Amino acid sequence: MGVTAALVHVLAPTEAAAADPLSQYKNQKPSWHRCDPGMPAKYQCATIKVPLDYERPAGKKIKLAVSRMKTSVAGKRHGVMLFNPGGPGGPGLDMPVFMKDTLPKKVRDQYDLVGFDPRGVGKSSPVSCDLSATEQNFERPYKRETFSRDVKWARTVAQKCRDKNGDKLPHITTRNTARDMDVIRAVLGEKKISYLGVSYGTYLGAVYTQMFPGRSDRFVLDSSVDPARVWRGMIQVWASGAEPAFTRWAKWTAGRHGTYKLGNTAAEVRKTFWALVARADRKPIPYEDDKLNGDEIRAMLRGQFFSPKEAAATVAGLKKAADGGPKARGSADARGPAAPDEKAADNMTASFWSVVCGDTSAWPRDPGQYRRDAIRDKAKYPLYGDFGSNITPCAFWNKPAEPVTGVDNGVGVLTVQNQWDSQTPLSSGRGMHRALKGSRMVHVEGGEGHGVYGKDPKVCANRAVNAYLSTGELPAEDITCKAADDQNRDANEHPPSAPRAVPVLPDRF
């Protein structure tokens, strides 16, 4: 080797490091260890560092908790698959253990499964705003007499988050979490990553494909956020999406008057429900260990109406309790009463607001705009419109550090969507499909519940996902599946991929 060539050989790494300011992060050698003595030995954890602000990679660093299970088989290995369970604010460190039993062997043999707590969440430099349980509850119906208190609540939450988190807060965003995913990719020595994201995880995955299209391999987005609606529009879609579900529920329940005694026609069933709401406003109805007023009943039932059998049982129980019978009992998926007003663990709530407020500047700053929108939407969407458009802490959040990410690319992605999904309604899933020009969509007609992909390989949607993850080949065209009754039952009782429940913040992505 000549002198010149030798110098080039020696200097190349230094020059490469100078050209890539993230090299110090991408070249980390994590110390893997068993996550927990009570968990499988293959379930390993490590902590890596990422920049708080990617514009200043030499500045402050934060910790990112990462996990993996090496399930791939020699000769069959395709790469790594990352997961996100939803949120924003859902921890994902345990996802490899969870998904190991969900993925069929032919898929599992091809991938090492990788989980992580997104920045600000769980074990990844978590944020907190020191919020009480009442302060964490954002399901607040618009009322003229309480609106000033709602404005005060929103301002207080925003200020407490600023005071507690300082310079960290503006950088807890989807764009930065996508950048963190790319650091994980590099640390693992992979050229590309595959990915399965649920609910909020679909938006995170879509943002990754937008920012790193050449590093996006096989991506599955289950129960999608509409990128054009982040984030106020995604809360408002809970109201618009609930009205068709309510109409469907009333018709279904009317056909079973002998069982539920709520009315022989859809009109009678609707009348029974609204009369029950009015009664609860006059005299709260015993429910579990509390009493519910009409607003609380509307908030609780909004999501249940997407599963008619569940909602009918709840409404029938509330009616009996209102008539003097035993207090109503909730189903496994029903929202219980709010926790006492005391300081509560608020990491998921704090990270939720950090992302939905910090991702976009589309939130109105004028409280009057929220008042006008809530009045309008209460008339348009009686069940939840005043909840969906009322003021939030985002009205008083600092200006985002970056513009919102527009999703508009041709990366090959598979999206799956139930028709009757309460958190990301069908219209939202279709919005994601439109934004990702190279995507194919699997629509489960009649499918209920939030989260589609599960263990049963015989279900149409699962077959399509497993085929794509196994071969990398998207379906030639969009697929429409018919939901079987047992599929809906399983989805309602054991949602395979739904975000973890949060008692004081029940409605999230």
Secondary structure, DSSP 4 states (H G I P E B T S, - for coil): --HHHHHHHHHHHHHHHHH-TTHHHHT-----EES-TTS-TT-EEEEEEEESSTT-TTS-EEEEEEEEEE---TTT--EEEEEE--TTT---TTHHHHHHTTS-HHHHTTEEEEEEPPTTSTTSS------BHHHH-------TTTHHHHHHHHHHHHHHHHHHHGGGGGG-SHHHHHHHHHHHHHHTT-S-EEEEEEEHHHHHHHHHHHH-GGGEEEEEEEEE--GGGTTHHHHHHHHHHHHHHHHHHHHHHHTTHHHH-S-SSHHHHHHHHHHHHHHHHHSPEEETTEEE-HHHHHHHHHHHTTSHHHHHHHHHHHHHHHTTSSPB---TTS--PPPPSSB---HHHHHHHHHHHHS-S-S-S-HHHHHHHHHHHHHHSTTTHHHHTS--GGGGSPPPSSPPPPP-B---EEEEEEEE-SSS-HHHHHHHHHHBTT-EEEEEEEEESS----S-TTSHHHHHHHHHHHH-PPPSS-EEEEPPHHHHHHHHHS-SSPPPP-TTS----
